[in-house]
Amino acid sequence: MTARAADRARYDRATAHLEAPLALVDLDAFDANAADLVRRSGGKPVRVASKSLRCRALLERVLAMDGFQGVMSFTLAESLWLARSGFDDILLAYPSADRSGFAELTADPKLAAAVTVMVDDPAQLDLIDAARDGGREVVRVCLELDTSLRLFGGLVRVGARRSPLHSPDQLAETARVVTGRPGFRLVGLMAYEGHIAGVGDAVAGRPLRSRAIRLMQSAARRELAERRAAAVRAVRAVAPGLEFVNGGGTGSVQHTAAESAVTEIAAGSGLYVPRLFDNYTSFSGRPAALFALPVVRRPGVGVVTVLGGGYPASGAAGPDRSPVPYLPEGLRYDPQEGAGEVQTPLLGSPADDLLIGDRVWFRHAKAGELCERFASLHLVEGDEVTATVPTYRGEGHTFL
């Protein structure tokens, strides 16, 4: 029996008493992935990206482990909820226009002490001040450095369109605006290199493309390391009390941790290891989050149909955004139908061994987005479900 076949048997046994569709997290794999992130971070604390987990119980589990410290959140509403739930070190990774949320933040000392907001434009400070509604608490601020690689005088750009602050001088000027404005305190700097941390460099069947990606990422790492160090020096000259410099992502942990200017690493997807993280040379993890769909039809030889399955991930639309049939091995989508809203045909010889009511296990393309489809996660240890915990959705929250 292969390792994957053994996992399938184990998951089937553990969840035999449950109705599918269902989602699980293999805690043995989850914990092993957490340990690998800590190993790769080289002693620098790992801040957990909540959008990759979207489950309060699992955030608590990983933050109880040595080597992890703080949460990187994705909306202000989520940040405030986590702070009220007892999390006390929350970095909001994206600027917000949530006026009611800012009114709450600036009126509550506990929330203001726990949450750091992201700023890359003075107009965002104006919005926060206009939303205060009498709130006088000082707002903790983090600036974001644009990490994109710009070539040929800016004619070619590689990287996500995030912050407009690309140069050290731009960061320093914005830092002066923040530090000179009453009601705000500059405490951090963030730089997320998504074109390095979030792009696989070993694409199956694409050796030339993979080599091109590796060359790009190598050049981008060198350029960013120099520019990030200069940006940190420039900002510290304005705000000597800067508390943290955050960088990285699951795919670049060890490279970012090697930069002396960086004080902490952000990561989250590496705990679940969704399918998009199969294509990396820098690390390999164990798939920890899966979902099961029941077989409901057998339309013919070599075909079964499962219930539901159309759970695409965000990003540019393409086949790599679909979940992948994982267990049993050897199943594939019908190219004319793909993953459907209410049913999904699957092709391949393993289909002939599946009966009505049997399960097919899938891996989602990205990490936390799976939790927007399920209200709970069944936590598996060995071949038992040892706990069932709510996702954000299960707790009544859909923050985006």
N, C-alpha and C positions, 0 to 999 in steps of 0.2 A: 504494500500500500504506500503510495506517495505521501509526502507531508501534507499536500493540499487535500488529498482524499481523506487523510486522517482528520484534518480540520473539519472537513464537511461532516464526517460521521460524528465528531464531537459536538459541532453546533446543532446538528439535527437531534442528537440525544438531549442536549441541554434545553432545547426549546420545544421539545415534543408536546409539552402540555400547553403551549401557547398557540394562538391563532395568527396566521400570517395574512397580510403583510406585517412584518415586524423588523425592528432594527436592533442590532446588538453591538457591544464593544467588548472585545476580547481583552480582559485586563492584563493577562500575561504579556500580550503583545504591546499594549498601551504602556505598561511600566518599563518594558525593555526599550521602547522607543524614547521614553522620557530619559532613561539612563544614557542613551546614546546622544541625545541633545546636550545633556550636561557634560558628557565626555568631550564632545566637539567644541563646547563653549570655552574650554580651557580655563576654568575657574571664574569666568565672568558670569554674573547672574543672568538667567533666562527669564524674560518677561513673556507671559503666556498670552497669545493672541486669542481673545475670546471668540472672535468670529469663526475660528477654526474648530471650536468645541461646542459652543451654544448649549452648554449644559452646566448648571451651577455646581452640581455634585462633583463633576469631573474637574472643574476648575479648582474646587477645594482639594480634591485628591492630589492634583499635580503640584499645587502650591504648598502642600504639606511635605513635599519631597525636598531634600537638600539640592541646592543649585537653582531653584526657581524662586523668583521674587517679583511680585506685581503682575497686574493685568494690563494688556493693551486692548481697549474696548473699541467699538465701532460706531456707536451713536451716543449722544448725550443722555437720552432717556435710559439707555442700558447702563451707562456709567452711574447715574443717580440711583438706579435700582440696585446695582451691585454694592454701591457705597452704603445704602440703607440695610443691605443684607450682611454687612460686616467686612467687606473687602475695603482695605484702607490705602491702597496704592494703585490708582487707576489712571492710566494714560489714554486719553481719548485720541485716537490716531488720525481723526479726520475733522476738519473744521465743521462747525454746526451753525444752523440758522434757527435753532429751536429756542424761541424767545421765552416761552413759558419755562423751559428747562433752565435757562440762564437765570430767570427770576428766582427759581428754587435754589439754584447753586449759590447765588450771591446773598441769599437770605439765611443760609444755614451754615454755621461754622464747621460742623462735622463734614458736610458734603464738600465745602470749599477746601478743607484740608486734605480730603481723600482724592479729589479729582483734579487732574491737570488737563487743560484744554489745548487744542492745536490751533496755531495762528500762523498765517503766512501773508497777511495783508492787513494794514491798519484799519480798513473798513470793517473787519471782523471785530475789532475792539469797539468800534462805534456801535455795532449791533448789540454787543454784550452790554455796553453802558446804557443803551436805549431800553434794554429789556430788564434792567435791574429792579424797577418798580419799588425803589426804596432800599433794596438790598445793598449792604455796605461791605460785605466780605471781600477780602482781596482774592482775586482769581489767579490761580497758578497757570502759567503759560509755558508752552513748548513751541519752539519754532521748527519748521520743517525745511530741510535742504532738498532741493531737486537733485536727484542722483543721476539723471539721464546723461548718457554719453552723447556729446555733440561733436560731429566731425565736419570737416570741410567748411569751417567758418559758420557752423550752425545749419548748413543746408541739409545735413542728415542727422536725425535724432533717433537714438535707441533708448527706450525706456518709457515708463508710464508718464502721462501728463498729469502731474500732481502739483507740487508747489511752484510758484513763479520765482522763488528765491534760489538762483543757481550758483552765484558767485559768493565768495567770502564777504566781499564788500556789501552785497545786497543783504546778507544775513546780519552783518554788523549794523547797518543802517536801521533795519527793522528792530533789532535788539535795542538800539537807542530809543526808538519810538516807544517800545514796551516799557523799558526801565524808566523813562521819563514821564510816564502816564500814571497818575494816581489810581489805585484800585487794582493794579496788576503787578505780578511778580514773575520775572523770567527765571524758570528753574530748569529747563531742559532743551535739548536739541535732538531732533530725530532725522534720520536719513534712511529710507527704505529702498534698497537696490533691487527692485522687482525683476529687472531684466537679467539679474544674476541669480537671485534667490528663488525666483518663481518660474524659470524657464529651464526645462530639462535639456541636458547637453548630450544625451545618448538616445536619440530618437530611433526606435526600432525600424530597421529597413531603410534608414536615411543616413548613411555614413558621411556623405559630403555635407549635408545640412548640419549634422552633429558636429563635424569638425569646424564648420564656420561658426557655429554657436560657441564652441569652446574658445576659438580665437577671439571672438567678440568679447566674451566674458573675461578673458584674461586681460585684454586691453582695458576694459571697463573697470576691472578691479584696481589696476595700477593707477588709472586716472582718478578714480574716486578716492582712493586712499590718500593721495596727495591733496586733493581738493577738500576732502572732509577734515583732514588735519588742519589745513589752513583756515577753514571755516570755524572750527572749534577754537583755534587761537584767537580769531577775530571776535568771536562772541564772548569768550572769556575776558577779553580786554575790556568789554563793556559791562559784563555781568560776571565778576569773579566768583560769585557764589553759585554758579551753575551746578546743579545736583547730579545730572546724568546726561550722557550722550548715548542715544539708542540707535542701533543699526542692525542690519541683517535680515534674516528670514531662514526658513528651514533649509533651503538649498545652499546657503552660503555661510552657515554658522561658523565653521572653523576659520574661514577666510576673514570674515568681519571681526571675529574675536582676536585675530592676530594684530589688528590695528590698535596702537596704544591710545589713540584719541577716543576710541569707543569704550564706554564703561559697562554697557549691558547689551544683550542680544534679544531680539524679538523672534519668537517662533511659536507655531501652533499646529500647522498642518502635519508636521512630523510626528505628532502624537497619534493621529488616526492613520496616516499614510494612505491617502486616496490614490487613485490610479495615475493621476498626473505626476506623482512623485516616483513612478517606476523608472523614469528616464533620466537618472542622474548618475554621474560617475563619482560624485563627492561623498555619497552615502547610500546605504540601502537600509530600509526599515521593514517592519513586519506589518502587513495590513491588519488594522485593529478594529475598524468600523465597517460593518457590512449590513446589508438589508436582505431580507428573504421575501420572495413572492411565491404564491402557491400555483402549481400547475392546475389549470381549470379546463383545458381542452387538449385533445390529441388529434389534430386535423389530418395527419397522414404519417407515412413512414418518414422518420428523421425530423419530425416537427412536433413541438409542444407549444402551447400558448399559456402564458402566465398572466395573472391579474395585475393590471396597472403597469408601472415601470417607467413612465415618461417623466423622469426627474432630471432634466438637463441642468448643467452648471452654468454659472455666469461667465461672461467673456465673449470673445468673437465666436459666433456660431460655427460649429464644425463637428465632425465625428468624435473628436477628442473630448467634447463636452458632455457626451452621453455616459451613463453608467456602463460598466462592463460586466457581462455575465462571467462569474468567477468560479462557482462550484455548482455542479460538476464541471470539470475541465472539458473544453472542446465545443461549447455552445457558442453560437454567434447570432447576430440579428439578421432578419430578413432585410436585405438592402432596400426593398420597396416599401417597408413599413417602419423599420427602426423601432425605437422604444415608444410605445403608445401610451396615450392618456389613460385608457381603461383596460387595454390588453396589449400584450407584447408577444408575438410569435418568435420562437427561437429555433434555429436550425442546427443540425449536427447529429452524428451517430449517438451521442449520449442521450438524446431525446427518447430513443426507443427503450431505454431502461427506466424512464420516469413514468410514474403512475399519477392518475388524478389525485390531487391532494399532496403530492410530494413538493419539495421546496427547491427553488433555484436561488442561490446566494449571489448577490451583486456587490460590486464596489462602486461607490460614487466617484465622479471625476474629481471633485474638490472636497474639502473637508466638512466644515460646519453646515454647509447648505443642506446637507441631508437631513439635518434636524428640523428644518422648516417643513418637512413632510411627515414627521413622526412626533407624537406627543411624549413618547418615552423611549428610553434605551435600556435594554436588558443587558446587565453586566455579567459576563461569563468568566468563570475561573475553572480551568480544567474542563470538565464536561457537565458543569452545573451553572445555572443562573443563580448567582448569590445575592443579587439586588436588582431592583427595577427603579430607575430614577427618571424624573421628568426632564425633558428638554426645555429650552426657553418657551417653545410653543406649548408644551404641556403645563407650564406655569402661567399660561395666559398671555405671553408676550411675543409679539412679532415686531421687532424693532425696525426692520426694514422690509 
